[in-house]
Amino acid sequence: MVLFQSVQPFSCVESDRTLEDGLSVLTNPEANTELSNQSTVPVLNNEQAAYLKLVNLWPNPAGDRVNISFESSVEDEVQFRFISTMGQVVLIDKISAQKGLNTHVIDVSQVHQGSYQMQMKTALDMQSKVILILRNE
């Protein structure tokens, strides 16, 4: 049984083309024809690669409110979604993130008790955390 197979390394260089988000495109310099969109690979610079950091949710378990904190390397819009264990999006909203530390309070009083995946998504990054909503009724 073969677990790993050695392959010829793929040589790439940064082309003069960029994607609509300003990302560079890698191409194979040995190819005589232009590569299709399916053959291009976006390259993130260091700032873009570390877009959202230190994502925290508290309290966990939560009651009617959830606090979110995160550090952003740029100003941008951040979408967050609460997804049930059945895959249903039960809450969706947007935050205008500033460069640096951001905090936001989310009202979850209309969300049923249970376990949820909270996704934070930007054009270049996605982070997710699990949150439990419990109420003493």
N, C-alpha and C positions, 0 to 999 in steps of 0.2 A: 504494500500500500504506500503510495506517495503522498506525503503531507504537504511538502513544499516543492515547487518547481522553479528553477532559475529561469528568468526571462531576460531578454535583451533590455537594457535600460532605455527609457524614453527620454530623449533630449529635448528640452524646451527652452524657449527664450521669450521674453516679454515683447509682444508685438506693439505696433503703433496704434492699434485699435483699442477702444475702451467700450465697455458696456454702458447702458443708460444710467446706471448708478455711479459711474465714474471708476468702476473696477477695471483693472488691467486684464488682458487676455493673454494666456500662454498659447504658443503655437509650436509645432514641430518644424524646425528650420530645414529638415531634410525633405519635407514635402514640397512638391513643385506647385501644388494647387492650394487655394485657400481652403482652410478647414471649415466645415459646417458648424452651425451653432451647437450641435451635439458633440463636437470635438473640442470645444473651447472650455477652459476651466478658469473661473474667476479667481483672482488672487487678492486676498485681503492684506492691507498693510497692518502694522502693529496696532494703530489706533482703532481700526475697524474690527479687528479680531477680538479685542477686549472691550466691546461696546457696553454690555451690561455686566456688572460685577457686584459681589456681596449682596445678593438678593436674599431678603429676610421677610418672613411673615410672622406676625404675632398678634394676639395670643394664639396658641395652637394647643388644644382645641379652642375655637372661637365661638362667640355667641351671636351678637347682632352686627358686630363690626370686626373687620380685619385690617390691620396696619401692614403696609408694604413699605419696605425701604430698599433702595438699591443705589448703586453708584453708576453713573453714565459718563462715558468719555466724550460725548457730544450732545448738543441739543437736538431733540427729535421727538416724534410722537411714539408712544409705547402703548400697544394694545394689550389689555389683559382679558383672559377668559377663564371662567370656572367651568370645568368639564366633569360631569358625573361619572361614576364607575360604569355606567351604561353607554358612555360616549356622547351624551347630550350636553350641548353648551347651554348652561342655565343662567349665566350672567356674562355680559360683555361690555366693556367700556374702554376709554382711551385716557391716557395721561400725557400731558406735555412735559417731557423730561428736560431738565436743565443740566448743564455740564456740572458734574460733581454729585454730591449726595442728594437724593430725592426721597421724600416720604409722602405717603398718600393713605387716606382712610377710605375703606370700601364698605358700604352698607350692604350687609348680607342678610338683613332681617327677613327678606322675602324668599330667601333660598332655603329649601328643606334641609333638615338635619341629615348629615351623612358625610362621606369622605369625597373630596374633590381634588382634581388636579388643577392648579392655578398656573396658566401659561402666560408669560410676558413675552410679547413678540414685537420686533422692530423689522425694518426692511432687511437688516443684516444679521440679526441674532434672535435666538429664542431661549428662554430659561423657563424651567417649570419646577414647582414645589407642590407637595401634598398638604392639604389643609383639611381639618376635621371640624365640622360645624355641629355643636351640641348646645341644647338649651334646657334649662331646668324649668319644666312647665308643670 
